[in-house]
Amino acid sequence: MSHVEEEQTVASPNPEGTNSSIYPCEEEKLMQQHIGGMVEQIIDSHANPTWYLKPSTVVHILVMMFGISAWIGVNGIFIQLPLLVNSLPESWGLAAYLVVTIQVANITPIIYSLLRKSSFEINRSHCILGMLGMATFVMGLLAFLYDKTSSIAGKEHSTALFVLTFFTAAVSCTSSILFMPYLSNFKEIYLVSYFVGEGLSGVMPSIVALIQGIDESPKCNDTSNVTDSLNTSARFSPQYYFLFIFMCLLLSSIAFFLLENLSYIKQEKSLSHSSDNNSVNNESKNCNCQRQVSVLSEGSISENGVMESHVCIDTYKKTEVGDISNVHYGQSNNQLTLRNVYLYSLLSIICLLANGLLPGLQPYACLSYGNMTYHLSATLSQIANPTACLLALWYLPHSRRVINCLSIVILIASSYVIYLALVSPDPPLQDSQFGKILVILSWILLIGFISYVKLIITSVFRRKSEKTLFHVGVAMQVGSACGAVLSFVLITFTNLLQEHKPCGG
């Protein structure tokens, strides 16, 4: 019996974990099971990569990339104007044509709103994906067709640029009422990432344009009896610049597709869709965020007349703001007081300047000082818009005195740049570095103050009814449209604005 017990003891596996008592076949089997378990863990980690990036981080990145698509197309076109005006037949009047084209594209959100209010059902996700696809495709075409012209009424026109700009602007103009409501599918915190993306839609093209560079002024060729101007190339052509915008839009489309279909981030979607949907819809209509976070500048437009800027303002430490706005601008939400009419009129005048008149006159105010002056004015002023919005995070006054003072500064700066456009081609300080620096700073400060004042006025009306915000939108659109028509008429049908001829020809 003792011999049998000894054999059984040797044959039994050691619970302490030593393999000396395990038969080879059993050891191999356990090893295979261990390896199989490791493989399954690796596969699971790739399918659900919590070890790499948290779902919240992924959603923040994707939403930010999605937000970039809102205005990068139209902003990119305007930033490239310093190069385009020297090669396209419209010359210095090109900006005025584009401003009118973008104003016409505002019909797209109107049509979408009417369809939404009717019995016609629209799948928002499919609509967004379709519009992003269209914007990407159009920008790809623009990279190869931006300089193609056709004859209309005996004159050459950049018809390809105008048509493609219209479709690009249609997507941008519709983004406010289409893209932001989609974010109701996600937690409220991701609105901030979307606004950051919108801000980058103006900053990124500006940085690329600064890298692209531009010549200080055309060189003259007087080898014959006729003196012509020759333009040497920048570091890369507008084709590669537009291809960069195309890649950004392509990445934005991919980001939206992942937001819609990536199962890995489902947990970051809102738990109460109806509640969050109401909050986001209210945010897009009434500019209100939950938990004392307000979204300002809905429909705020930059110097090129197109870029919307949205800023989340923490009003937790500003509990008196509502009282201030009520004291200064009337207690009634719906009453059309004299103060409200004043603010509507002021906002309309500011938008007339910023979104219509000044973009069309900018080439005439800057190009007489050289291509570099226009280039820096167009690119750096784009950065002034999000900078002003960031300033509103810390300081956003609501008093009439501040609004009036800033408005006076805007009118003075606007008068100066309009004067420079009217006296072109011989503006003051034309050949001095001080004159060039003064022009660049004037445009940067002008656009920054315009963005800031529009934020202040919008925040005043934000605390009133939805009807007042509708009036704000009407005032902004009326002013923008009038400014676009005014600049187009001045440039096309009058001789008040003259181009600078660097070679005297």
C-alpha positions as CSV (number, residue, x, y, z in Angstrom):
1,M,0.0,0.0,0.0
2,S,2.8,2.4,0.8
3,H,4.4,1.8,-2.7
4,V,1.0,2.6,-4.4
5,E,0.5,5.7,-2.3
6,E,4.0,6.9,-3.2
7,E,3.2,6.5,-7.0
8,Q,0.0,8.4,-6.6
9,T,1.7,11.1,-4.8
10,V,4.3,11.5,-7.5
11,A,1.7,11.4,-10.3
12,S,-0.6,14.0,-8.8
13,P,0.0,17.6,-9.8
14,N,1.6,19.9,-7.2
15,P,-0.9,22.5,-6.1
16,E,2.0,24.8,-5.2
17,G,2.7,25.5,-8.9
18,T,5.8,23.4,-9.6
19,N,5.8,21.6,-12.9
20,S,7.9,18.7,-11.8
21,S,4.8,16.5,-11.1
22,I,2.9,17.4,-14.3
23,Y,3.0,15.1,-17.3
24,P,4.4,16.7,-20.5
25,C,1.1,16.5,-22.3
26,E,-0.7,18.3,-19.5
27,E,2.0,21.0,-19.4
28,E,1.8,21.6,-23.1
29,K,-2.0,21.8,-22.8
30,L,-1.8,24.4,-20.0
31,M,0.8,26.4,-22.0
32,Q,-1.5,26.5,-25.0
33,Q,-4.4,27.7,-22.9
34,H,-2.2,30.4,-21.4
35,I,-1.0,31.6,-24.9
36,G,-4.6,31.5,-26.2
37,G,-5.7,33.7,-23.3
38,M,-3.0,36.2,-24.0
39,V,-4.0,36.4,-27.7
40,E,-7.6,37.0,-26.8
41,Q,-6.6,39.8,-24.5
42,I,-4.5,41.4,-27.2
43,I,-7.4,41.2,-29.7
44,D,-9.8,42.6,-27.1
45,S,-7.4,45.5,-26.4
46,H,-7.2,46.4,-30.1
47,A,-11.0,46.2,-30.4
48,N,-11.5,48.3,-27.3
49,P,-8.3,50.3,-26.9
50,T,-8.8,51.7,-23.4
51,W,-5.1,51.2,-22.9
52,Y,-4.4,53.7,-25.6
53,L,-6.9,56.6,-25.6
54,K,-9.9,57.2,-23.4
55,P,-13.2,57.4,-25.3
56,S,-13.7,61.0,-24.1
57,T,-10.3,62.0,-25.5
58,V,-11.2,60.4,-28.9
59,V,-14.6,62.2,-29.0
60,H,-13.0,65.5,-28.2
61,I,-10.5,65.1,-31.0
62,L,-13.2,63.9,-33.5
63,V,-15.6,66.7,-32.6
64,M,-12.9,69.3,-32.9
65,M,-12.0,68.0,-36.4
66,F,-15.6,68.0,-37.2
67,G,-15.9,71.6,-36.2
68,I,-13.0,72.6,-38.4
69,S,-15.2,71.8,-41.5
70,A,-17.7,74.5,-40.6
71,W,-15.9,77.5,-42.1
72,I,-12.5,76.4,-43.3
73,G,-13.5,76.3,-46.9
74,V,-14.7,79.9,-47.2
75,N,-12.1,81.3,-44.8
76,G,-9.4,79.5,-46.9
77,I,-10.6,81.1,-50.1
78,F,-10.6,84.6,-48.7
79,I,-7.2,84.2,-47.1
80,Q,-5.8,83.2,-50.5
81,L,-7.1,86.4,-52.2
82,P,-3.8,88.2,-52.0
83,L,-2.4,85.7,-54.5
84,L,-5.6,85.3,-56.6
85,V,-6.2,89.0,-57.3
86,N,-2.9,89.2,-59.2
87,S,-3.9,86.4,-61.6
88,L,-7.6,86.4,-62.1
89,P,-9.5,88.8,-64.5
90,E,-11.6,90.5,-61.7
91,S,-8.3,91.7,-60.2
92,W,-8.9,93.9,-57.2
93,G,-12.6,93.6,-57.5
94,L,-12.5,89.8,-56.9
95,A,-13.3,90.2,-53.2
96,A,-16.5,92.1,-53.9
97,Y,-17.7,89.3,-56.3
98,L,-17.0,86.7,-53.7
99,V,-18.8,88.6,-50.9
100,V,-21.9,88.7,-53.1
101,T,-21.6,85.0,-53.9
102,I,-21.5,84.1,-50.2
103,Q,-24.5,86.3,-49.4
104,V,-26.5,84.4,-52.1
105,A,-25.4,81.1,-50.6
106,N,-27.4,82.1,-47.5
107,I,-30.5,80.8,-49.3
108,T,-29.3,77.2,-48.4
109,P,-30.1,77.4,-44.6
110,I,-33.4,79.1,-45.4
111,I,-34.4,76.2,-47.6
112,Y,-33.2,73.7,-45.0
113,S,-35.2,75.5,-42.3
114,L,-38.4,75.5,-44.4
115,L,-38.0,71.8,-45.1
116,R,-37.5,71.0,-41.4
117,K,-40.7,73.0,-40.5
118,S,-42.7,71.2,-43.2
119,S,-43.8,67.6,-43.1
120,F,-40.7,66.7,-45.1
121,E,-38.5,64.4,-43.0
122,I,-34.7,64.9,-43.2
123,N,-32.1,62.5,-41.7
124,R,-29.7,64.9,-40.1
125,S,-26.7,62.6,-40.1
126,H,-27.1,61.7,-43.7
127,C,-27.5,65.3,-44.6
128,I,-24.4,66.3,-42.7
129,L,-22.4,63.5,-44.3
130,G,-23.7,64.5,-47.8
131,M,-22.8,68.2,-47.2
132,L,-19.3,67.3,-45.9
133,G,-18.8,65.1,-49.0
134,M,-19.9,67.9,-51.2
135,A,-17.6,70.4,-49.5
136,T,-14.6,68.0,-49.8
137,F,-15.4,67.3,-53.5
138,V,-15.8,71.0,-54.3
139,M,-12.5,71.9,-52.7
140,G,-10.8,69.2,-54.6
141,L,-12.2,70.7,-57.8
142,L,-11.2,74.2,-56.7
143,A,-7.5,73.2,-56.4
144,F,-7.5,72.5,-60.2
145,L,-10.1,74.9,-61.5
146,Y,-9.6,78.1,-59.4
147,D,-8.0,79.9,-62.4
148,K,-10.3,78.7,-65.1
149,T,-12.3,81.5,-66.7
150,S,-15.1,81.9,-69.2
151,S,-16.4,84.8,-71.3
152,I,-19.7,86.4,-70.1
153,A,-21.0,89.5,-71.9
154,G,-17.7,89.9,-73.6
155,K,-15.7,89.9,-70.4
156,E,-13.6,87.2,-68.8
157,H,-14.8,86.0,-65.4
158,S,-13.7,83.4,-62.9
159,T,-16.9,81.4,-63.2
160,A,-15.4,78.2,-61.8
161,L,-14.2,80.0,-58.7
162,F,-17.6,81.7,-58.1
163,V,-19.6,78.5,-58.6
164,L,-17.4,76.4,-56.4
165,T,-17.3,79.2,-53.8
166,F,-21.1,79.2,-53.7
167,F,-21.3,75.5,-52.9
168,T,-18.6,75.8,-50.3
169,A,-20.4,78.8,-48.7
170,A,-23.7,76.8,-48.8
171,V,-22.1,74.2,-46.4
172,S,-20.7,76.9,-44.1
173,C,-23.9,78.9,-43.9
174,T,-25.9,75.8,-43.1
175,S,-23.5,74.6,-40.4
176,S,-25.0,76.7,-37.6
177,I,-28.5,75.0,-37.9
178,L,-27.2,71.6,-39.0
179,F,-23.9,70.7,-37.4
180,M,-24.5,72.0,-33.8
181,P,-27.9,70.3,-33.3
182,Y,-26.2,67.1,-34.2
183,L,-24.1,67.4,-31.1
184,S,-27.2,66.8,-29.0
185,N,-26.3,63.1,-29.5
186,F,-23.2,63.7,-27.3
187,K,-22.6,65.1,-23.8
188,E,-22.7,68.8,-23.5
189,I,-19.0,69.2,-22.7
190,Y,-18.2,68.4,-26.4
191,L,-19.7,71.7,-27.5
192,V,-16.5,73.4,-26.4
193,S,-14.4,71.1,-28.6
194,Y,-16.7,72.0,-31.6
195,F,-16.2,75.7,-30.9
196,V,-12.4,75.2,-30.7
197,G,-12.6,73.5,-34.1
198,E,-14.5,76.4,-35.6
199,G,-11.9,78.8,-34.3
200,L,-9.2,76.7,-36.0
201,S,-11.0,76.9,-39.3
202,G,-9.7,80.4,-39.6
203,V,-6.3,80.0,-37.8
204,M,-5.1,77.0,-39.8
205,P,-5.4,78.5,-43.3
206,S,-3.8,81.7,-42.0
207,I,-0.8,79.7,-40.7
208,V,-0.4,77.9,-44.0
209,A,-0.8,81.1,-46.0
210,L,2.0,82.7,-43.8
211,I,4.2,79.8,-44.7
212,Q,3.2,80.1,-48.3
213,G,4.4,83.7,-48.4
214,I,4.0,86.3,-51.1
215,D,6.2,88.7,-52.9
216,E,6.5,92.3,-51.7
217,S,5.5,93.7,-55.1
218,P,5.5,92.7,-58.8
219,K,8.7,93.2,-60.7
220,C,8.6,95.4,-63.8
221,N,9.6,94.3,-67.3
222,D,10.6,97.2,-69.6
223,T,12.4,95.3,-72.3
224,S,9.9,96.6,-74.8
225,N,8.1,99.8,-75.3
226,V,5.3,98.5,-73.0
227,T,6.1,98.1,-69.3
228,D,4.5,95.1,-67.7
229,S,4.5,93.7,-64.2
230,L,5.8,90.2,-63.6
231,N,4.7,88.2,-60.5
232,T,7.2,85.8,-59.2
233,S,5.8,82.7,-57.4
234,A,5.4,82.2,-53.7
235,R,6.8,79.1,-51.9
236,F,3.9,77.1,-53.4
237,S,1.0,77.8,-55.6
238,P,-2.7,78.2,-54.6
239,Q,-3.3,74.7,-56.0
240,Y,-1.3,73.1,-53.1
241,Y,-2.9,75.5,-50.7
242,F,-6.4,74.4,-51.7
243,L,-5.3,70.8,-51.6
244,F,-4.4,71.4,-48.0
245,I,-7.9,72.7,-47.3
246,F,-9.2,69.6,-49.2
247,M,-7.3,67.3,-46.9
248,C,-8.7,69.1,-43.8
249,L,-12.2,68.7,-45.1
250,L,-11.5,65.0,-45.9
251,L,-10.3,64.4,-42.4
252,S,-13.4,66.2,-41.0
253,S,-15.6,64.0,-43.1
254,I,-13.8,60.9,-41.7
255,A,-14.1,62.3,-38.2
256,F,-17.9,62.7,-38.5
257,F,-18.2,59.2,-40.0
258,L,-16.4,57.8,-36.9
259,L,-18.5,59.8,-34.6
260,E,-21.6,58.3,-36.2
261,N,-20.4,54.7,-36.4
262,L,-17.6,54.0,-33.9
263,S,-19.0,51.7,-31.2
264,Y,-16.0,52.4,-29.0
265,I,-17.3,55.9,-28.1
266,K,-21.0,55.0,-27.6
267,Q,-20.6,55.6,-23.9
268,E,-19.8,59.2,-24.5
269,K,-23.2,59.9,-26.2
270,S,-25.8,61.6,-24.0
271,L,-27.7,59.4,-21.6
272,S,-30.9,61.4,-22.0
273,H,-31.0,62.3,-25.6
274,S,-34.2,64.2,-25.4
275,S,-32.9,66.4,-22.6
276,D,-29.6,67.1,-24.2
277,N,-31.3,67.6,-27.6
278,N,-33.5,70.2,-26.1
279,S,-30.5,71.9,-24.5
280,V,-28.5,71.9,-27.7
281,N,-31.4,73.1,-29.8
282,N,-32.0,75.8,-27.2
283,E,-28.3,76.6,-27.5
284,S,-28.4,76.9,-31.2
285,K,-31.6,79.0,-31.1
286,N,-31.3,80.9,-27.8
287,C,-27.6,80.7,-27.3
288,N,-28.0,79.1,-23.9
289,C,-25.9,76.3,-22.4
290,Q,-26.9,74.4,-19.3
291,R,-25.3,74.9,-16.0
292,Q,-24.6,78.6,-16.5
293,V,-22.5,78.2,-19.7
294,S,-23.7,80.5,-22.4
295,V,-22.8,80.2,-26.1
296,L,-22.4,83.6,-27.6
297,S,-21.9,85.1,-31.0
298,E,-24.3,82.7,-32.8
299,G,-24.0,84.0,-36.4
300,S,-21.0,86.1,-35.5
301,I,-19.1,86.8,-38.8
302,S,-15.5,87.8,-39.3
303,E,-14.0,90.3,-41.6
304,N,-14.4,88.2,-44.7
305,G,-18.1,88.1,-44.1
306,V,-18.4,84.4,-43.5
307,M,-16.7,82.9,-40.5
308,E,-18.9,82.3,-37.5
309,S,-17.3,82.2,-34.0
310,H,-18.9,80.6,-31.0
311,V,-17.6,81.0,-27.5
312,C,-18.6,79.4,-24.3
313,I,-18.7,81.9,-21.6
314,D,-18.6,80.9,-18.0
315,T,-21.1,83.2,-16.2
316,Y,-20.9,81.5,-12.9
317,K,-18.9,84.3,-11.4
318,K,-20.9,87.0,-13.2
319,T,-24.3,86.6,-11.6
320,E,-24.9,90.3,-12.0
321,V,-24.7,90.2,-15.8
322,G,-28.4,89.5,-16.2
323,D,-29.3,92.3,-13.9
324,I,-27.0,94.7,-15.8
325,S,-28.5,93.8,-19.2
326,N,-32.0,94.2,-17.9
327,V,-31.2,97.5,-16.3
328,H,-29.5,99.0,-19.3
329,Y,-31.6,97.4,-22.1
330,G,-35.1,97.1,-20.7
331,Q,-37.0,94.8,-18.4
332,S,-39.4,93.3,-21.0
333,N,-38.2,90.4,-23.1
334,N,-40.5,91.1,-26.1
335,Q,-40.9,94.9,-25.9
336,L,-39.2,96.7,-28.8
337,T,-37.7,99.5,-26.7
338,L,-35.7,102.5,-28.1
339,R,-32.5,101.0,-26.6
340,N,-33.2,97.7,-28.4
341,V,-33.7,99.5,-31.7
342,Y,-30.4,101.3,-31.2
343,L,-28.6,98.0,-30.6
344,Y,-30.2,96.4,-33.6
345,S,-29.2,99.4,-35.8
346,L,-25.7,99.4,-34.4
347,L,-25.3,95.7,-35.0
348,S,-26.6,96.1,-38.6
349,I,-24.2,98.9,-39.3
350,I,-21.3,96.9,-37.9
351,C,-22.2,93.9,-40.0
352,L,-22.6,96.1,-43.0
353,L,-19.0,97.2,-42.6
354,A,-17.5,93.8,-41.5
355,N,-19.4,91.4,-43.7
356,G,-20.0,93.4,-46.9
357,L,-18.3,96.7,-47.4
358,L,-14.8,96.3,-45.9
359,P,-14.0,92.8,-47.4
360,G,-14.7,94.2,-50.9
361,L,-12.6,97.4,-50.2
362,Q,-9.7,95.6,-48.5
363,P,-7.6,95.1,-51.7
364,Y,-7.9,98.8,-52.6
365,A,-6.9,99.8,-49.1
366,C,-3.9,97.4,-48.8
367,L,-2.5,96.6,-52.3
368,S,-1.2,100.1,-52.9
369,Y,1.2,99.5,-50.0
370,G,2.3,96.2,-51.6
371,N,1.3,92.6,-51.8
372,M,2.9,91.8,-48.5
373,T,0.8,94.4,-46.7
374,Y,-2.4,92.8,-48.1
375,H,-1.2,89.3,-47.4
376,L,-0.5,90.1,-43.7
377,S,-3.7,92.1,-43.3
378,A,-5.8,89.2,-44.6
379,T,-4.1,86.4,-42.6
380,L,-3.4,88.1,-39.3
381,S,-6.9,89.6,-39.1
382,Q,-8.3,86.1,-39.3
383,I,-6.4,85.3,-36.0
384,A,-7.9,88.5,-34.4
385,N,-11.4,87.0,-34.5
386,P,-10.8,84.0,-32.2
387,T,-8.5,86.1,-30.1
388,A,-11.4,88.5,-29.4
389,C,-13.6,85.6,-28.5
390,L,-11.0,84.3,-26.1
391,L,-10.9,87.7,-24.4
392,A,-14.6,87.4,-23.8
393,L,-14.0,84.4,-21.6
394,W,-12.5,86.7,-19.0
395,Y,-14.1,90.1,-19.7
396,L,-17.4,90.7,-21.4
397,P,-19.0,94.0,-20.3
398,H,-22.6,94.9,-21.0
399,S,-22.8,98.6,-20.3
400,R,-23.8,101.0,-23.0
401,R,-20.8,103.2,-22.3
402,V,-18.4,100.4,-23.3
403,I,-20.4,99.4,-26.4
404,N,-20.5,103.1,-27.5
405,C,-16.8,103.6,-27.0
406,L,-15.8,100.5,-28.8
407,S,-18.3,101.3,-31.6
408,I,-16.7,104.7,-32.0
409,V,-13.3,103.1,-32.3
410,I,-14.7,100.7,-35.0
411,L,-16.2,103.7,-37.0
412,I,-12.9,105.6,-36.8
413,A,-10.8,102.6,-37.9
414,S,-13.4,101.8,-40.7
415,S,-13.3,105.4,-41.9
416,Y,-9.5,105.2,-42.1
417,V,-9.4,102.1,-44.2
418,I,-12.2,103.3,-46.4
419,Y,-10.3,106.6,-46.9
420,L,-7.2,104.5,-47.9
421,A,-9.3,102.7,-50.5
422,L,-10.8,105.9,-51.9
423,V,-7.4,107.6,-52.3
424,S,-5.9,104.6,-54.0
425,P,-3.5,104.3,-55.9
426,D,-1.7,107.1,-54.0
427,P,-2.5,106.7,-50.3
428,P,-0.5,108.5,-47.6
429,L,2.7,107.1,-46.3
430,Q,2.7,104.7,-49.3
431,D,6.5,104.2,-49.5
432,S,7.2,104.1,-45.8
433,Q,7.4,101.1,-43.5
434,F,5.3,103.0,-40.9
435,G,2.5,103.4,-43.4
436,K,2.5,99.6,-44.1
437,I,2.6,98.7,-40.4
438,L,-0.2,101.2,-39.7
439,V,-2.5,99.5,-42.4
440,I,-1.8,96.0,-41.0
441,L,-2.5,97.0,-37.4
442,S,-5.6,98.9,-38.5
443,W,-7.1,95.8,-40.0
444,I,-6.1,93.5,-37.1
445,L,-7.6,95.9,-34.5
446,L,-10.6,96.6,-36.6
447,I,-11.6,93.0,-37.0
448,G,-10.8,92.2,-33.4
449,F,-13.0,95.1,-32.1
450,I,-15.8,94.2,-34.5
451,S,-15.8,90.6,-33.3
452,Y,-15.8,91.7,-29.6
453,V,-18.6,94.2,-30.0
454,K,-20.8,91.7,-31.8
455,L,-20.2,89.3,-28.9
456,I,-21.3,91.9,-26.4
457,I,-24.5,92.9,-28.2
458,T,-25.4,89.2,-28.9
459,S,-24.9,88.4,-25.2
460,V,-27.2,91.2,-24.2
461,F,-30.0,89.8,-26.4
462,R,-29.2,86.3,-25.4
463,R,-30.9,86.7,-22.1
464,K,-34.1,87.8,-23.7
465,S,-36.7,85.8,-25.7
466,E,-36.1,83.8,-28.8
467,K,-37.9,86.5,-30.7
468,T,-35.2,89.1,-29.9
469,L,-32.6,86.7,-31.1
470,F,-34.5,86.3,-34.4
471,H,-34.4,90.1,-34.7
472,V,-30.6,90.0,-34.1
473,G,-30.2,87.5,-37.0
474,V,-32.4,89.7,-39.2
475,A,-30.4,92.8,-38.4
476,M,-27.1,91.0,-39.1
477,Q,-28.2,89.6,-42.4
478,V,-29.8,92.8,-43.6
479,G,-26.6,94.7,-42.8
480,S,-24.4,92.1,-44.4
481,A,-26.4,92.0,-47.6
482,C,-26.5,95.8,-47.9
483,G,-22.8,96.0,-47.4
484,A,-22.1,93.3,-50.0
485,V,-24.3,95.1,-52.6
486,L,-22.8,98.5,-51.7
487,S,-19.2,97.3,-52.2
488,F,-20.1,95.5,-55.5
489,V,-21.8,98.6,-56.9
490,L,-18.9,100.9,-55.9
491,I,-16.3,98.6,-57.5
492,T,-18.2,97.6,-60.6
493,F,-20.3,100.6,-61.6
494,T,-18.3,103.6,-60.4
495,N,-14.8,105.0,-60.8
496,L,-14.3,105.9,-57.2
497,L,-11.9,103.0,-56.6
498,Q,-8.7,102.8,-58.7
499,E,-6.1,100.1,-58.9
500,H,-2.5,100.8,-58.2
501,K,-0.2,100.2,-61.2
502,P,3.2,99.4,-59.9
503,C,4.9,99.9,-63.3
504,G,2.9,103.0,-64.2
505,G,1.3,101.3,-67.2
